[in-house]
């Protein structure tokens, strides 16, 4: 089983100038034998500030994403992402879903999905990313080319602060379990700030309580399809005691929002898409449990990496 673990440095995913990572140590956990219908390679993982930061070890989170769904990979708050790949091309079959992304399927915490072909045949995600269109693609509150910088808390009793490229700034406030958000800063990050870029989706949760106790829901009029960890989507599946969202490569769009035809894809990027703190729920953060090709056949097991034109 081939596994590639890289912590930073790939393409458009995140600006990490002056940011390095410490190893969290420990041995890799044992995993069941891999199957090429599932993800086999993880290339990059970066956790964005969130309530689980102190428990996040990058090696473990990346390992969790390989093979059949077993446990969560936590992406953290807006911008957190993982980049992974198959050891074969997943074909774009007209009119059919092509792959599925597993999650625990609890409350919707939508993640944006990007795909890439192995354009030069070298087995690395160094080509062009294409976003997969979802139900909120045309929503006027969706912001493309969104950029968000998080700043390290000044001390253990301070909050993580942030500034975006829309002229806004603020701080992350813990909704429960802590007087501040200092512990939301990922321990593997060194440096005073970290910047993410991507698509910001509209707020997903609404407090519908009329009393003092918060009651947060996701309205059934939004996030109806096209996002990871979205159990209210029309693309949500509960087959074989596994919960997932299914995706069609035909929904790929370029950086200008124009539809593109990809004959197949090799690589997938999933990124937390909502920048919202929903009261006691804290940050809306995407957790996923791996990806499976829906067109896997025995011929897909070839050790040869086909080029983008094959």
N, C-alpha and C positions, 0 to 999 in steps of 0.2 A: 504494500500500500504506500503510495507516494503522498507525502505531506509537505507542504511548503508554508512556513510561518514567517511572515515579515510584518514588522510593526509600523513602519511608515515609509513614505517615499514614492507612492504610486499616483501619478496622474492628477486628476481634478478632485480627488476625494476630500482632501483637507490640506490647509496650509499649516505646516508645522515648522516654520522658521524659528530657530532657537529653541525647539522643543525636542527633548530626548526622553527615552523611557528606561526605567529600571526594571530588571527582571524581578518577578515576584517569587522566584525560586520554586523548589518542589519538583517532584517527578511528574511526568505526564501520566494521567490516569489510563488504565487499561481500557481499550475499546473493542467492541466486537469486530469481527472481520468485515472489512469494507466491501461494498458492492458498487459497481460502477453506475448503477441507476441513481446513486446518491452522490453528493458532493465528495470529492476525494482530495482536493487541494484548498487550503486557505492561504491567501496571500497577504492580507492586511486586516487589522482590526484596531479600531480606536473607540474607546468608551468616552461618551460626552458626560459632563457633570450630572450626577443623579444620585438618588438615595442609596443605591447599592454599591457605590464606588469602593468602599472599603473591603468589599468581598470579591472584587473583580481581579482575577489573575488572567492576563491575556492568553497565556498558553492553554489554560483550562477552557476559556471561552471559545477559542479557536478550535480546540479539539472537540468540544461539544457539537460543533457545526458539521463535523465530518460523519458520514455514514447515516444509518437509520436514526430517526428522532428518538432521543433518550432524555435530554435535559436542555434547559434554556441556554441560549447565548444572549446576554444582556447588552443592548446597544446604548443604554443611557438616554439622556435628554436629546433635544434637537441636534441633529448633525452626526451623532454616533453612528458608526457604520461597520460593516464587514464586507470584504471582497473575497470571493471564493470561485471555484471552478470544478467542472466535471473532467473526467479523463477521456471524453468523447464529445462530439458535437450533438447538441439537442436540436432536432429538426423543427422547422416551422411548418406544421401541418395545417393547411387552410381549414378554417372553420372549427378547429379543435383547440382545447387547452393543451399547452406543451410541457409545462412543469408546475409543480406545486411547492409552496413554502409552508412548512409545518410551524405550528405554534401551539401554546397551551389552550388557546381559544377561549380566554376568559373575557375581560372587557376589551373592546376595540381600542388599540393603540397603534394607529396606522403607520406603516413604514413604506417609503417610496422605493420602488424596485427599478433597477437599471440593468441592462444586458449588454453584452459585447461579444463579437465574434473573435476567433483567433485569426486575426487578419494576416499576420505574417507567418503563422504556423509554428511559432516558437514555444507555445504552451504557456505564455505569460500574458496577463491582462494589460497590455501596453498599446492597445488600439483606441477605438472611439466608443464611448459610452452612449447608450440610447435609453432614455427614460421610457417606461411603459405607462401609457396613458391610463388614468383611472377616472372615477366618476367626478372628482373635483378638479379635473384638469382645466376646465373653463370657468371654474368658480373665481369671481373677481377678487376673493380674499387669498387665493393661492399666489405665492410670490416665487417666481423663478429667479435664479441667480441671487438668492438670498445669502447673506454672509453674516455670521454671528461669531463674535469673539467673547470667550469666557476669561475672566481674570481670577487668578489665584486669590483666595481669602488672605487678608493681611495677617490674621492670627486664628487660633482655634475657637475664638468666640465671634468671628465675623462671618459674613455671607459671601458666597460666590457672586461676583458682579458680572455684568455683560453689557455689550454694545453691539448694535447691528448696523448694517449699511443703509438702513432706512431712516437714520437719524434718531433712533430710540436707544435708551439705556435703562438699566434697572439692576435688580439683584434677585437671586433665587432665595425664597423663604421656605423653610421647612414647615409643612402643614401639620406634621405630627412626628413624634419620636425624636425631636431635637430642638434646641432653642435657636439654632442657626444652621446654615448649610455648609459650614466649613468642611464637614466630613463628606460632602458630595464631590470634592476634588479628587480625581483618580490618582492613587498613590504612585502609579508608574509614570506619571507626567512630571517632568522637570521644566522649569521656566515659569515665567510670570503670567503667561496667557496661552490660549490655544484657539485657533480659528477654524471654523468649518464653513463649507459652502455647499449649496444644494437647493432643493425645492422645499419651500415652507408651505405646508398645507394649512387650511383654516383650522381654528380651534375645533376640537372634536367633542368636548364635554361641556354640558350646560348644567348649572345648578338650578333644579326645578323646585327646591324646597321653599315653602312659604313661611317656615318657622326658623328656629335657631340651628337645627340640625341640618347639615348639608346633605343633599341628595343629588348626586351627579349622574347624568345619563348622556348617551350619544343619540341625538335625534335620528329617527329612521329615514330622514330625508337626505342625509349626507353619508358619504363613505359607503355607497351601495355596491361598489365593485372596484377592483384594481389595486388593492393594497395588502401588504403583509400584516399578519396579526389583526384580522378584521372579521370577527365572528358573526357580524350582521350582514356581510356581503352576499350577493347572489352567487359569488364564486366560492363560497365557503363549503367545505366538504367534511363529513364525519365518517368517511369510508374506513373500514378495517380498524376501527377503534383508534384512529388517528384523526386529528383535526388540522386542516390546512386551508389555504386559499390557492386557487388554481389560476394560472396566468397564460395568456395567449401572446406569443411573440408578434403577432400581427398588430398589436397596439403600440409598437415601438415608434417613437418620434425623435426627430433631431433637435438640436439646440434651439431651433426657431419654431418648434412645435409642429413641424410638418411630418406627416407619416412617411416612414421608410420601410422598404421591404428587406428583411434579413432572412436569408435562406435557412439559417440555423444560428445558434449561439453556443458559446463555451463557458462564458463567465457571467457571474451575477453579483451585483452590489445591492445591499439592502441598507437603507438609511432611515433613522427615526425622522418622521416628517412633520410632527406637530410640536410647536414651541408653545407650551401652555402648562401652567400649574393649576391643577384642579383641586384646590382646597386640601383636604386630608389625603387625597390620592397622590399629592405631590406632583412631580413632573410626569407628563405623558411620555412613556418610554416604550419602545418596541423591543419585544423579546421573541426570538425565533429559535427553531429547533432543527434546522437543516432544510435541504431542498432535494426533490426527486424528479427525475425525468419521467414524463408520462408516455414516452415513446421508446422506452428501453427495449432492446432485443438482444439476443445472444451475439449478433454481429457487432453490437456497440462496444464489445469488450476488447476490440483490437488494441494492442499496445501502441500501434502507430498513431501519431497525432495528425489527422488530416488537415490540409491547409484550408484556408477560407473559401477556396473555389471548388473544393471537392464535394 
